[in-house]
Amino acid sequence: MAFKRRTPTPVAPDDPVELYRTLSETNNGPAALWLHQGDVLRSWHSGHRGDPDVAIELPTGAGKTLVGGLIGEYQRRALNERVAYLCPTRQLARQTAAALKNYGIPTSLLVGAVPTWNRADRARYTSAQSIAVSTYAHVFNSNPALDDAQLLLLDDAHSVESYVASPWSLEISRSESAYGLVLAELKDSLDPLVAARLRNENPDGQFLTRTYLASPTGVAAHAERLEEIVRAACSAETVSKSARYAYQMLAGKLDRCLLYATYSRLLFRPLIAPSTVHPAFSNPAQRVYMSATLGDGGELERSFGRRKIKRIPIPKGWEKQGTGRRLFCFPELTTDLSVVRSDLGPWVKDVIAKHRRAVVLTPDGRTAAKFTEHRVPKGFATLTAQDVEDDLSSFTTSPDAVLVLSNRYDGIDLPDDACRLVILDGLPAKGDLQERFLFEELGALEVLQERIRARIVQGSGRATRNARDFATVLVLGDDLTRYIGRADVKVAMRPEIHAEVQFGYDNSLGCQSSEMAENIEVFQQHGAEWREVDADIIAHRDALSQVPPAGAAELQRAAGREVAAWEAVWQGEWERALDLIRQVLDNLRGGKAPQRYAALWHYLGSCIARRLAMQTGDATYAEASAAYYRDARAAGRGTNWLSHLAAPVEEAQQAEPALVDPLDEVAVSSILARLSTLGKSSTFEPEMERIRTGLGETPAKPYEAALVGLGHFSGATDSVGNGDADAAPDATWTFGDLIWIAWEAKSEAKPEGEIGASDVRQAGGHLRFVADKRGEAAPGDSVSLLVSAQHTVHPAARAVAENHVYLVRPSDVLDLFERLNSAWRMLRAIYSAATTGDDVVRIFKAEGALPSQWLPHLRQVPIASPEPEQP
C-alpha cells in the first residue's frame, strides 16, 4: 500500500534548547549546544520572543547558524509558522541549508530563478513543514517570491544594506538615453558648471569621479517630467532590467527620492529604504537579525528601515574571542616599498605565487581591474564573483588562482587549506552612489564607521573560519592603510582583531619588505617559532577593551527618528517629516555628535520647509528653510557639496548669504571682547614681543607658549597649551563650535632631517585627545597643523597621515604673526567705544588676518598627499 498514514504531531518542546536535545539524538550535528548558544536562545525565548525586531550578535565560529535555525524550527513546531532563513548569496544559502540539515532541521532550498524552484520543496515551506532557505533578493524585490513568511531570519545582517535598498534604487547608465534626458531636465537643480561638465563628453579632473547631489527642491519641481522620462525608458526597455523593476517601486515617488549624479551614472533612491511599506518584509510577526558585527551607531536600523531593533548582546567572554589567527601586513609601510612604490606590484605577485591561492577584496570594479592587470602572477587563473556564485570549487580546486571580488566582504568561506591569503585593496567605502556621496563629498565618516569597520573585519576573516585556522592578510592602498592605523578605529574593533592589527602595524613600520616576506613564511609554517610570537598577540588582546567610536551614542539615538522621518517623507506627510527632522537634529547635538552628517539633515529640513512654504504660502516655513540652510552651511564647513548645490532653483529661493563668513564672525566677536584687555599698551607690546621672540627661537617651551598667545590674537574663543600632557597638542585654538586647530610644533627639528611616522601619528591623534577632554566631537573642518623646518616627509609618515593633518613651515607661522600684529596695531589706532564688528572686519580683511584668509594658507600641504613627481 502506497498511502501515507498521518502520524500524531509531536508535542512542541519547552524551548529551543530542549528542542536541540531532541534533535541531537539522531542528527549529524554536535552532541550538545555550547553554553553561550543556550544562553542566547534562552534570552530570546524568555525576553524577546514577542518583539517584532530583535538582533543577535555572535562572532564567526560561535555557532550563529545553529542558533538561528533553532529559533526558526522552534517557531515552526510550536506555532506552525512559515519561516524563511535569508542569506546574502546563493552559495551561502546552499551552505546554510546543508548545515541545518545536519542539525536535523528540515529545509527547503529556494534559490535561483523562481520558475526553477522545486514545487514540492516550496509546498513544504508554505505548509510549515520545513524552513525556506533563500536569498535576500527573494524578499527585497518588486515582486517578492517569499511574501508570506511569518518569521524572517536575516543572516549577515551587518552587510546587506545594498540588498535591502535595491528594490528602491533606480540606476541609469550614461550609455542609456535616459541619462542625458534626466540631466537636461535637471539643469537648474545642479551647479550650472557641474551640469555642463556632466553633459560634456570629455570632462576633466574631478568631474569624472565626483558624486553630486541634485537639489531635492529641483527634483520635486520636475518630478512629473522625470516620471515621464523614466516611464518611457522602462516601456522601451532602454534602461536595465533592474532599473525597470525599481521603477515599479518608485513610480509616483521620484519627488521623495534623492538623486545622485556622476559622470558615469545617475541614481534615484530614498535616503532610507521604506521597508515598512513592503509587506514581504514588514508583515512577518518577527524579524531576527543575525550578525557577527552589530555596532553601536544605529547602522542596523538605517539599513533595514526599522525604528527600533532590540539587541541580544554578545555572550560574555566572546567579546575577546576570535576565529583563527590573522597576520596583518602593511607592505606600503615598509622602509623600501614605501619609497620605491613601483616595487610593490612584483612583491605582491611573489607573495601570491608562494601561497598559490588568494582572495582579493576591493571596494569597486576599477580597483579590481587594476589589481588584476598589475598584481596577478603570470599563469594564474583570475576568477570573479560570477564564477563562485553557486560553488567555490572552481577556486578551491585550482592550484594557482586569484579570486577578485568587488564590494563583497561577506559570503565567501574559505577555511583551512582552501585559502591562506586574503588581500584587502582599498578602503571599503565605495558602495552605491549614496554611500560614495556620504563618504567622499559629505565627509560623514562617522555614520559609515560601522559599515566600513564591519567590511574590514569580515573581509579579513574570509579565510579563517575556525579556531585553528590561520591566514595572512595584506592591506593595500594608502586610504585603507591610514584608516586602519587610526587609534579610534582600532579601539572600536574587538580586542582580538585590534591586537592582530596592532601587531601587524608594528611589524610593518621600520621593516624591510624582505623581512616581511620572511615573517609571512614563519607564520604560514605555524610552528613553534610562530607560537612564541602569537603569545604576544594574546597578551595584548587580554589587556584591551572595545570602545565605541566617537558619535556612536548620538547616532544610535537619532537612528529611529531618521527612519520615522523618511517614512513621513515617503508618505508625503511633510509637516510631520519636518517635525521628525528637528528631533533627528536634537539627537545629533552635543557630546561627540557627527556634525557633517547633521549638515545633511539640516539641508533636508531646509528643502522640506521650502516645499511647505510653496504649498501653503506661509512665510514662517520660508524663514525656517533659510535657518535650516544656514545651519547646514555651518555644520558642513570644510566640504564642497553645498557649493555644488549652487543651483539656480536653490538660489532663486534662498535668502542672500551672509557677507561675513561665520568663522570670521566668531573671531571678530572674540577680538572685540579682548580689545579692552589685550589692546592696552601695557599688555599689547610686551605680549607681542614675547610671541615674536618665541616664534623666532627653536626651544620647545617658548615656541609652544608663543603659539598659545598667538591664538588669543587670532580671534580664537579659547587658546590653551598642553598642560605638560604627552598626548596633548602643543596649542589648541577653538573657534566656538565651528573649528578647532590643534598644533604640534617640532621647533627644534633641523631642516636636513626627515618628518617621521611617529610625529605624524601623534599629530593625527590630537583632535581625538581634545574631543575626549572636552566630551564633544571635533567640528567637521577641524585640523591638526604640524610645524617643522624639516625638508622631507618619510613615505611611511605619509602612509599613516590622516586627512586632517597638514605640514606648516615656521615661516608660515611668522607670516601669520605679522598679519595679526599689523591688524591689531591698526585696530588699536582707531579703537573707541564706538568701534564695531564691521570696523574689525574691514581692518583685518585688509591685512589678510581673518581666519577665512589665513587658514587656507596653513592648509596647503596635506601630509597624506604624495610628493609631486620630479620632472
Secondary structure in CASP SS format (residue, H / E / C, confidence):
PFRMAT SS
TARGET T0000
AUTHOR 0000-0000-0000
METHOD secondary structure of the structure
MODEL  1
M C 1.00
A C 1.00
F C 1.00
K C 1.00
R C 1.00
R C 1.00
T C 1.00
P C 1.00
T C 1.00
P C 1.00
V C 1.00
A C 1.00
P C 1.00
D C 1.00
D C 1.00
P H 1.00
V H 1.00
E H 1.00
L H 1.00
Y H 1.00
R H 1.00
T H 1.00
L H 1.00
S C 1.00
E C 1.00
T C 1.00
N C 1.00
N C 1.00
G C 1.00
P C 1.00
A C 1.00
A C 1.00
L C 1.00
W C 1.00
L H 1.00
H H 1.00
Q H 1.00
G H 1.00
D H 1.00
V H 1.00
L H 1.00
R H 1.00
S H 1.00
W H 1.00
H H 1.00
S H 1.00
G H 1.00
H H 1.00
R C 1.00
G C 1.00
D C 1.00
P C 1.00
D E 1.00
V E 1.00
A E 1.00
I E 1.00
E E 1.00
L C 1.00
P C 1.00
T C 1.00
G C 1.00
A C 1.00
G C 1.00
K H 1.00
T H 1.00
L H 1.00
V H 1.00
G H 1.00
G H 1.00
L H 1.00
I H 1.00
G H 1.00
E H 1.00
Y H 1.00
Q H 1.00
R H 1.00
R H 1.00
A H 1.00
L H 1.00
N C 1.00
E C 1.00
R C 1.00
V E 1.00
A E 1.00
Y E 1.00
L E 1.00
C E 1.00
P C 1.00
T C 1.00
R H 1.00
Q H 1.00
L H 1.00
A H 1.00
R H 1.00
Q H 1.00
T H 1.00
A H 1.00
A H 1.00
A H 1.00
L H 1.00
K H 1.00
N H 1.00
Y C 1.00
G C 1.00
I C 1.00
P C 1.00
T E 1.00
S E 1.00
L E 1.00
L C 1.00
V C 1.00
G C 1.00
A C 1.00
V H 1.00
P H 1.00
T H 1.00
W C 1.00
N C 1.00
R H 1.00
A H 1.00
D H 1.00
R H 1.00
A H 1.00
R H 1.00
Y H 1.00
T H 1.00
S C 1.00
A C 1.00
Q C 1.00
S C 1.00
I E 1.00
A E 1.00
V E 1.00
S E 1.00
T E 1.00
Y H 1.00
A H 1.00
H H 1.00
V C 1.00
F C 1.00
N C 1.00
S C 1.00
N C 1.00
P C 1.00
A C 1.00
L C 1.00
D C 1.00
D C 1.00
A C 1.00
Q C 1.00
L E 1.00
L E 1.00
L E 1.00
L E 1.00
D C 1.00
D C 1.00
A H 1.00
H H 1.00
S H 1.00
V C 1.00
E H 1.00
S H 1.00
Y H 1.00
V H 1.00
A H 1.00
S H 1.00
P H 1.00
W H 1.00
S C 1.00
L E 1.00
E E 1.00
I E 1.00
S E 1.00
R C 1.00
S C 1.00
E C 1.00
S H 1.00
A H 1.00
Y H 1.00
G H 1.00
L H 1.00
V H 1.00
L H 1.00
A H 1.00
E H 1.00
L C 1.00
K C 1.00
D C 1.00
S C 1.00
L C 1.00
D C 1.00
P H 1.00
L H 1.00
V H 1.00
A H 1.00
A H 1.00
R H 1.00
L H 1.00
R H 1.00
N C 1.00
E C 1.00
N C 1.00
P C 1.00
D C 1.00
G H 1.00
Q H 1.00
F H 1.00
L H 1.00
T C 1.00
R C 1.00
T C 1.00
Y E 1.00
L E 1.00
A C 1.00
S C 1.00
P H 1.00
T H 1.00
G H 1.00
V H 1.00
A H 1.00
A H 1.00
H C 1.00
A H 1.00
E H 1.00
R H 1.00
L H 1.00
E H 1.00
E H 1.00
I H 1.00
V H 1.00
R H 1.00
A H 1.00
A H 1.00
C H 1.00
S H 1.00
A C 1.00
E C 1.00
T C 1.00
V C 1.00
S C 1.00
K H 1.00
S H 1.00
A H 1.00
R H 1.00
Y H 1.00
A H 1.00
Y H 1.00
Q H 1.00
M H 1.00
L H 1.00
A C 1.00
G C 1.00
K C 1.00
L H 1.00
D H 1.00
R H 1.00
C C 1.00
L E 1.00
L E 1.00
Y E 1.00
A E 1.00
T C 1.00
Y C 1.00
S C 1.00
R E 1.00
L E 1.00
L E 1.00
F E 1.00
R E 1.00
P C 1.00
L C 1.00
I C 1.00
A C 1.00
P C 1.00
S H 1.00
T H 1.00
V H 1.00
H C 1.00
P H 1.00
A H 1.00
F H 1.00
S H 1.00
N C 1.00
P C 1.00
A C 1.00
Q E 1.00
R E 1.00
V E 1.00
Y E 1.00
M E 1.00
S E 1.00
A C 1.00
T C 1.00
L C 1.00
G C 1.00
D C 1.00
G C 1.00
G C 1.00
E H 1.00
L H 1.00
E H 1.00
R H 1.00
S H 1.00
F H 1.00
G C 1.00
R C 1.00
R C 1.00
K C 1.00
I C 1.00
K E 1.00
R E 1.00
I E 1.00
P C 1.00
I C 1.00
P C 1.00
K C 1.00
G C 1.00
W H 1.00
E H 1.00
K H 1.00
Q C 1.00
G C 1.00
T C 1.00
G C 1.00
R E 1.00
R E 1.00
L E 1.00
F E 1.00
C E 1.00
F C 1.00
P H 1.00
E H 1.00
L H 1.00
T C 1.00
T C 1.00
D C 1.00
L C 1.00
S C 1.00
V C 1.00
V C 1.00
R H 1.00
S H 1.00
D H 1.00
L H 1.00
G H 1.00
P H 1.00
W H 1.00
V H 1.00
K H 1.00
D H 1.00
V H 1.00
I H 1.00
A H 1.00
K H 1.00
H H 1.00
R C 1.00
R E 1.00
A E 1.00
V E 1.00
V E 1.00
L E 1.00
T E 1.00
P C 1.00
D C 1.00
G H 1.00
R H 1.00
T H 1.00
A H 1.00
A H 1.00
K H 1.00
F H 1.00
T H 1.00
E H 1.00
H H 1.00
R H 1.00
V C 1.00
P C 1.00
K C 1.00
G C 1.00
F C 1.00
A E 1.00
T E 1.00
L E 1.00
T C 1.00
A H 1.00
Q H 1.00
D H 1.00
V H 1.00
E C 1.00
D C 1.00
D C 1.00
L C 1.00
S H 1.00
S H 1.00
F H 1.00
T H 1.00
T C 1.00
S C 1.00
P C 1.00
D C 1.00
A E 1.00
V E 1.00
L E 1.00
V E 1.00
L E 1.00
S E 1.00
N C 1.00
R C 1.00
Y C 1.00
D C 1.00
G C 1.00
I C 1.00
D C 1.00
L C 1.00
P C 1.00
D H 1.00
D H 1.00
A H 1.00
C C 1.00
R C 1.00
L E 1.00
V E 1.00
I E 1.00
L E 1.00
D E 1.00
G C 1.00
L C 1.00
P C 1.00
A C 1.00
K C 1.00
G C 1.00
D C 1.00
L H 1.00
Q H 1.00
E H 1.00
R H 1.00
F H 1.00
L H 1.00
F H 1.00
E H 1.00
E H 1.00
L C 1.00
G C 1.00
A C 1.00
L H 1.00
E H 1.00
V H 1.00
L H 1.00
Q H 1.00
E H 1.00
R H 1.00
I H 1.00
R H 1.00
A H 1.00
R H 1.00
I H 1.00
V H 1.00
Q H 1.00
G H 1.00
S H 1.00
G C 1.00
R C 1.00
A C 1.00
T C 1.00
R C 1.00
N C 1.00
A C 1.00
R C 1.00
D C 1.00
F E 1.00
A E 1.00
T E 1.00
V E 1.00
L E 1.00
V E 1.00
L E 1.00
G C 1.00
D H 1.00
D H 1.00
L H 1.00
T H 1.00
R H 1.00
Y H 1.00
I H 1.00
G H 1.00
R C 1.00
A H 1.00
D H 1.00
V H 1.00
K H 1.00
V H 1.00
A C 1.00
M C 1.00
R C 1.00
P H 1.00
E H 1.00
I H 1.00
H H 1.00
A H 1.00
E H 1.00
V H 1.00
Q H 1.00
F H 1.00
G H 1.00
Y H 1.00
D H 1.00
N C 1.00
S C 1.00
L C 1.00
G C 1.00
C C 1.00
Q C 1.00
S H 1.00
S H 1.00
E H 1.00
M H 1.00
A H 1.00
E H 1.00
N H 1.00
I H 1.00
E H 1.00
V H 1.00
F H 1.00
Q H 1.00
Q H 1.00
H C 1.00
G C 1.00
A H 1.00
E H 1.00
W H 1.00
R H 1.00
E H 1.00
V H 1.00
D H 1.00
A H 1.00
D H 1.00
I H 1.00
I H 1.00
A H 1.00
H H 1.00
R H 1.00
D H 1.00
A C 1.00
L C 1.00
S C 1.00
Q C 1.00
V C 1.00
P C 1.00
P C 1.00
A C 1.00
G C 1.00
A H 1.00
A H 1.00
E H 1.00
L H 1.00
Q H 1.00
R H 1.00
A H 1.00
A H 1.00
G H 1.00
R H 1.00
E H 1.00
V H 1.00
A H 1.00
A H 1.00
W H 1.00
E H 1.00
A H 1.00
V H 1.00
W H 1.00
Q C 1.00
G C 1.00
E C 1.00
W H 1.00
E H 1.00
R H 1.00
A H 1.00
L H 1.00
D H 1.00
L H 1.00
I H 1.00
R H 1.00
Q H 1.00
V H 1.00
L H 1.00
D H 1.00
N H 1.00
L C 1.00
R C 1.00
G C 1.00
G C 1.00
K C 1.00
A C 1.00
P C 1.00
Q H 1.00
R H 1.00
Y H 1.00
A H 1.00
A H 1.00
L H 1.00
W H 1.00
H H 1.00
Y H 1.00
L H 1.00
G H 1.00
S H 1.00
C H 1.00
I H 1.00
A H 1.00
R H 1.00
R H 1.00
L H 1.00
A H 1.00
M H 1.00
Q H 1.00
T H 1.00
G C 1.00
D C 1.00
A H 1.00
T H 1.00
Y H 1.00
A H 1.00
E H 1.00
A H 1.00
S H 1.00
A H 1.00
A H 1.00
Y H 1.00
Y H 1.00
R H 1.00
D H 1.00
A H 1.00
R H 1.00
A H 1.00
A H 1.00
G C 1.00
R C 1.00
G C 1.00
T C 1.00
N C 1.00
W C 1.00
L C 1.00
S H 1.00
H H 1.00
L H 1.00
A C 1.00
A C 1.00
P H 1.00
V H 1.00
E H 1.00
E H 1.00
A C 1.00
Q C 1.00
Q C 1.00
A C 1.00
E C 1.00
P C 1.00
A C 1.00
L C 1.00
V C 1.00
D C 1.00
P H 1.00
L H 1.00
D H 1.00
E H 1.00
V H 1.00
A H 1.00
V H 1.00
S H 1.00
S H 1.00
I H 1.00
L H 1.00
A H 1.00
R H 1.00
L H 1.00
S H 1.00
T H 1.00
L H 1.00
G C 1.00
K C 1.00
S H 1.00
S H 1.00
T H 1.00
F H 1.00
E H 1.00
P H 1.00
E H 1.00
M H 1.00
E H 1.00
R H 1.00
I H 1.00
R H 1.00
T H 1.00
G H 1.00
L H 1.00
G H 1.00
E C 1.00
T C 1.00
P C 1.00
A H 1.00
K H 1.00
P H 1.00
Y H 1.00
E H 1.00
A H 1.00
A H 1.00
L H 1.00
V H 1.00
G H 1.00
L H 1.00
G H 1.00
H H 1.00
F H 1.00
S H 1.00
G C 1.00
A C 1.00
T C 1.00
D E 1.00
S E 1.00
V E 1.00
G E 1.00
N C 1.00
G C 1.00
D C 1.00
A C 1.00
D C 1.00
A C 1.00
A C 1.00
P C 1.00
D C 1.00
A E 1.00
T E 1.00
W E 1.00
T E 1.00
F E 1.00
G C 1.00
D C 1.00
L C 1.00
I E 1.00
W E 1.00
I E 1.00
A E 1.00
W E 1.00
E E 1.00
A E 1.00
K E 1.00
S C 1.00
E C 1.00
A C 1.00
K C 1.00
P C 1.00
E C 1.00
G C 1.00
E E 1.00
I E 1.00
G C 1.00
A H 1.00
S H 1.00
D H 1.00
V H 1.00
R H 1.00
Q H 1.00
A H 1.00
G H 1.00
G C 1.00
H H 1.00
L H 1.00
R H 1.00
F H 1.00
V H 1.00
A H 1.00
D H 1.00
K H 1.00
R H 1.00
G C 1.00
E C 1.00
A C 1.00
A C 1.00
P C 1.00
G C 1.00
D C 1.00
S C 1.00
V E 1.00
S E 1.00
L E 1.00
L E 1.00
V E 1.00
S E 1.00
A C 1.00
Q C 1.00
H C 1.00
T E 1.00
V E 1.00
H C 1.00
P H 1.00
A H 1.00
A H 1.00
R H 1.00
A H 1.00
V H 1.00
A C 1.00
E C 1.00
N C 1.00
H C 1.00
V E 1.00
Y E 1.00
L E 1.00
V E 1.00
R C 1.00
P H 1.00
S H 1.00
D H 1.00
V H 1.00
L H 1.00
D H 1.00
L H 1.00
F H 1.00
E H 1.00
R H 1.00
L H 1.00
N H 1.00
S H 1.00
A H 1.00
W H 1.00
R H 1.00
M H 1.00
L H 1.00
R H 1.00
A H 1.00
I H 1.00
Y C 1.00
S C 1.00
A C 1.00
A C 1.00
T C 1.00
T C 1.00
G H 1.00
D H 1.00
D H 1.00
V H 1.00
V H 1.00
R H 1.00
I H 1.00
F H 1.00
K H 1.00
A H 1.00
E C 1.00
G C 1.00
A C 1.00
L C 1.00
P H 1.00
S H 1.00
Q H 1.00
W H 1.00
L H 1.00
P H 1.00
H H 1.00
L H 1.00
R C 1.00
Q C 1.00
V C 1.00
P E 1.00
I C 1.00
A C 1.00
S C 1.00
P C 1.00
E C 1.00
P C 1.00
E C 1.00
Q C 1.00
P C 1.00
END
